[in-house]
Amino acid sequence: MKVKVIIACLVTVALVGVWWALTAAKAGSTGSNALSGTGTAQTPAPVSQANPVIDEQGGIQVVVKWERQDAQAGMQKFRIELNNHALNLDGFDFSRNLKLQLDGIEIPASIKAANTSGEGHHVSAEITAQASELTKLKTGSRLSIILENVGNTQARTFSWVY
């Protein structure tokens, strides 16, 4: 009797695992995960903690951390990491594929990527954004980075509350 119960439990666990794997594979192959909804990550984090925002659409993990908050200088610094095990990300142009928004409005900014590192499936860069509009950051302002053209995902939005 004990053996039958153990076998039944193992079969149930195996079936749930197969169902989960098939569901995940279907979402990845149809691209539904890549472009579902607005195709964005909207997880605000308090600036004082400078929490990274993580988005894993389309099989590519993107981690963005707001490293420096200097509203008086109109300059902000971010760290962006791209990680996956399927696509070669060499040559991804962080500067050309990045936009800034302040309280939902796109702002013109000088975007520079420095200290790029990694190769192949794991690349990262330090991003410096300079814009006069960034001097208008105040408590409660929402600053967003929109990163475009990462794999098969049109755009990913990473937001923080100042």
Steps between C-alpha positions, in 0.01 A plus 500: 500500500780744590674433170183581303456831687863595436470412131177701472671803657802472270277470191302807610819704552633387159175595324498846661863548395425401140196730491707792635781439249257482207326821611833681529620370162177603330521853643862532382441362149197715421661815630193564714723568796707745298218728392223437749319805629720803450817291497635682801609443857338749736651437841574824685757486778590772745809689390646490850536124456600522132351157442572346162202437274505163323315404182518150352290527184588297193760289678739790561542629852556875520608649832506879538627675810482875558846559644522875536226747568626855450207720402691824555755412232237371255693173476401148594699177486366150444645150470339268244568127470369270226514125568373199305604162370369518145601821319835662436470855635838625375465838337176598676498880487379614841509872408284471186244269660429699815254781574414688819163606635422732787147460637394319182636759256800417283785742555788571262822385662862442415547127562849352523600140561833443673679211666328247277601150593426139430443326172260265330215417733594733788567870437474810717562873488506804722258757360528874558197713415532879487194722453390837633157349575665273757553804724120501542502171694318539829356272765238282332634548145503183293813445291490227236749346261359344186736242351409395146591215266627248751439167330144469375360749751420841354538699822550452871431776750683524832362757746590645838338755728732782608 
